[in-house]
Amino acid sequence: FVGERCFFTFVPECAEEDAPLVFDIHGFSYCPYYSTIYTGWIEKANENCFVLVLPLGVTDPEIADETCWGFPGGLKDDNVEADSCCCRKNNEPVVTDDEAFLRQVAAVTTQELPIKTSNKVTIDTKRIYMAGHSNGCIASISMAAMHSDLVAAVGCHSGTAIVPFPESYSPTPMFLIRGKNDKVVDYNGGFFFGALQVHGLVSDANGCTVSNQEYLLGDDNNVTEYTSSSCTNNASVVLYAIDGVGHFPYVDAYAEGFNEEGNLPTKVDTTQLAWDFMKSNSLEDAPELIVYGAGETGGGSSEDAGTVIGSLEKSYSGTLNVSFACLLVAAMFTTNLFS
């Protein structure tokens, strides 16, 4: 990719050698700091001792009008072809070099983390996982399709599939969490492929031959769980669809002000479910990860804005304005949190 891009690294105090690496990829117009408010991945890193990276999407106004991740479309189903998503400039779609950037984040983190932690913490490159919300979930699924040699599993929220699965694709396990009342990335489809359609497309790509549907009644939320199994590489595909929930199917979202009118709060810890699914999967072979310098083939430079050691404290009250939260990234992460 061209130029410099930014990402943040969170290392819990309990992380050790051969720690898993999880990406939490933010949604459209959001930023890493804002994601920490509601996704719960910082808390899961502290509880489960994995390293978390929070990359920042395209912010250059010359490229796109909003902070975004831009991946090519082209996935087909019933003669319908998915559009590219989700960067736009003057209302025209823009495909960026985000897939190269995200791979470079994995390479830089793997190389630099042992140096920054005096070899206390290293990354098990067979256990690199993609999580994210909305546009970030689209990025996660796209990375699995385009870089299946890198991604051990996907566990993401409120996204869809847009990138074709190439011949080189190695089936990748995916856990896809959706609110049935989601109208942003519409659960039933429309501009995007619907949730059941995506589950079927990924299941076909993974060579799954057995399907199961289970309706789970609970005191918290009612859920329909669609599971495809007996897949190539044991790469099962799960759609976890929650009744009455909208675009933010996270347990912390409602309390943090994401109370979408007419929708129920999510009371199931879906981030924990995503982690439980992903952690049971690993690659057979470690990926080749090369750190490129500016001007070299394969990318520009990925700038790690710093490494947080220990717990991250939320320092806000009430509902935080999106733009203000993103402006706080430099102040909060770089000045107050990074050593």
PyMOL commands that set and color helices and strands:
alter all, ss='L'
color gray80, all
select helices_A, chain A and resi 32-38+41-48+98-116+135-146+195-205+232-234+270-279+322-337
alter helices_A, ss='H'
color red, helices_A
select strands_A, chain A and resi 4-11+19-25+51-55+76-77+80-81+87-89+92-94+123-132+153-157+174-179+210-216+223-229+237-242+301-309
alter strands_A, ss='S'
color yellow, strands_A
deselect
rebuild
show_as cartoon
